[in-house]
Amino acid sequence: MALLRPYIYSSNASEQAAYYAEVFGGEVKLVTTYADIPGGEEYAQDRVLHLELELAGHMFYLADKKNLLPGNMLDLGLEFPTDEEAFRIFQTLAGSEGSEVLVPYDSMFDGVHMGRVKDRYGVVWNIAYQH
C-alpha cells in the first residue's frame, strides 16, 4: 500500500512548520537545506529543500519555493513499498495524454528514488520509493 504525503510549498517552510508543530503538537523530524546538497545554489543555502513534519500521526512534507501562486503551493506525494511499483505508476502518469514530467524518475542524492509529474488535470505528483 502506498503512503500519501502532502507536500506544502512555502515562502518560509521552517517558520510554517514550526507554527503547525505548535498548533497541532507536532514535531519536525528532518530538515534538508540547499547547503546540504552538492552544488547547491549559493543564494539559497539557508532555504529548505525538504522538511518532514509529523502531525497527528501523519507525515507532511514542506519546502521553500519561489514564485508561489494560488494553486501551486501543494503537491501530492505517494511513497510505494517497491521501486518497481513506484516506477510503474510514474511511467503511467507520465505517459498519459496532457501530462508533463517535471523531474524524471531517478535516484536522488539522498538515495530516494523519485520522480515528479503534473497530470492532465494540473495535479503535481511526487512518486517515490524510499528504501
C-alpha positions in Angstrom: 0.0 0.0 0.0 1.3 3.5 -0.9 1.5 6.3 1.7 0.1 9.7 0.8 2.4 12.6 1.6 1.0 16.1 1.2 3.8 18.4 0.0 3.3 22.0 1.0 5.4 24.7 -0.7 6.0 27.9 1.3 7.9 31.2 1.2 9.3 30.1 4.6 8.9 26.4 5.2 10.8 26.4 8.6 8.6 29.1 10.0 5.4 27.5 8.7 6.4 24.0 10.0 7.2 25.5 13.5 3.8 27.1 13.5 2.0 23.9 12.6 4.1 22.0 15.2 3.0 24.4 17.9 -0.7 24.4 16.8 -1.1 20.7 16.3 1.5 19.5 18.8 3.7 18.0 16.0 7.4 17.6 15.5 9.9 18.5 12.8 11.6 15.2 12.0 14.1 16.2 9.3 15.3 19.4 7.6 17.5 19.4 4.5 18.6 22.8 3.1 20.2 23.6 -0.2 23.5 23.8 1.7 23.2 20.1 2.3 23.4 19.1 -1.4 26.3 19.0 -3.7 26.3 22.1 -6.0 23.5 23.9 -4.1 22.9 27.4 -5.3 24.8 29.9 -3.2 21.9 32.3 -2.8 19.7 29.5 -1.5 22.0 27.9 1.1 19.6 28.6 4.0 16.5 27.7 2.1 14.6 24.5 2.8 14.9 21.8 0.1 12.9 19.2 2.1 11.3 19.2 5.6 9.4 16.4 7.3 6.8 17.3 9.8 4.8 14.8 11.8 1.3 16.0 12.8 -1.4 13.9 14.4 0.2 10.7 13.3 0.7 11.8 9.7 3.8 13.0 7.8 3.7 16.2 5.9 6.5 17.5 3.7 7.3 21.2 3.2 9.8 23.1 1.1 10.7 26.6 0.2 9.7 27.7 -3.2 10.0 31.0 -5.2 7.1 32.5 -7.2 4.2 31.0 -5.3 0.8 31.5 -6.8 -2.5 30.2 -5.6 -2.9 26.7 -6.8 0.9 25.8 -6.9 1.5 25.5 -3.2 0.7 21.8 -2.8 1.9 18.6 -4.4 0.7 15.1 -3.5 3.4 12.6 -2.7 2.9 8.8 -2.9 5.6 6.6 -1.4 5.4 3.0 -2.6 6.8 -0.1 -0.9 8.8 -1.2 -4.0 10.8 0.6 -6.6 9.1 -1.3 -9.4 5.6 -0.2 -8.3 6.7 3.4 -7.9 8.3 3.4 -11.4 5.3 1.8 -13.0 2.9 4.4 -11.5 5.3 7.2 -12.5 5.5 5.9 -16.1 1.7 5.5 -16.3 1.2 9.1 -15.2 4.0 10.5 -17.3 2.8 8.6 -20.4 -0.8 9.9 -20.1 -2.0 12.5 -22.6 -1.6 16.0 -21.3 0.9 15.0 -18.6 4.2 16.8 -18.1 7.3 15.3 -16.5 8.8 17.9 -14.1 11.6 15.7 -12.6 12.4 12.3 -14.3 12.2 9.3 -12.1 15.7 8.6 -10.8 17.8 8.1 -7.8 18.3 11.3 -5.8 21.4 12.5 -3.9 19.9 11.0 -0.7 19.2 7.6 -2.2 15.4 8.1 -2.6 14.1 7.1 -6.0 11.7 9.8 -7.0 10.0 11.5 -10.0 7.6 14.4 -10.3 4.9 14.7 -12.8 2.0 17.1 -13.5 -1.1 15.2 -14.6 -3.6 16.4 -17.3 -5.7 18.0 -14.5 -2.8 20.1 -13.2 -2.2 18.0 -10.1 1.5 17.5 -9.3 2.5 14.1 -8.1 5.8 13.2 -6.3 6.1 9.4 -6.9 8.7 7.8 -4.7 10.3 4.7 -3.3 12.2 5.2 -0.1 14.2 2.1 0.9 
